[in-house]
Amino acid sequence: MILTTTSHIEGCHQEILGIVKGSTVRTKNFVRDWFAGLKSIVGGELKGYTEMLNEARNQATDRMSQEAARLGADAIVSVRFGTSSVMAGAAEIIAYGTAVKITRE
């Protein structure tokens, strides 16, 4: 599956199949929170949160790709990511884009 943030793949004709998305909701871990609180005193990267968000983006991307594959897509163009707070301590990560079938021009 080709993923791109651009709206067109150079040298290819694109048949639009539809919008696809994948998301996951993650909550904070108590131990991670405790260490993050300590880290906020001295400053620096919160590596536990960085890892958690990378895992969440990867899972959302995988789910989006699976949805596109079910439509018969070869690629997803205009890929974007978003996040929103679902409740205190929980956030949704979403990946979305346009599934396309490509043929060479």
Secondary structure, DSSP 8 states (H G I E B T S, - for coil): -EE-SSS--TTEEEEEEEEEEEEEEEE--HHHHHHHHHHHHH----HHHHHHHHHHHHHHHHHHHHHHHHTT-SEEEEEEEEEEEEETTEEEEEEEEEEEEEEE-
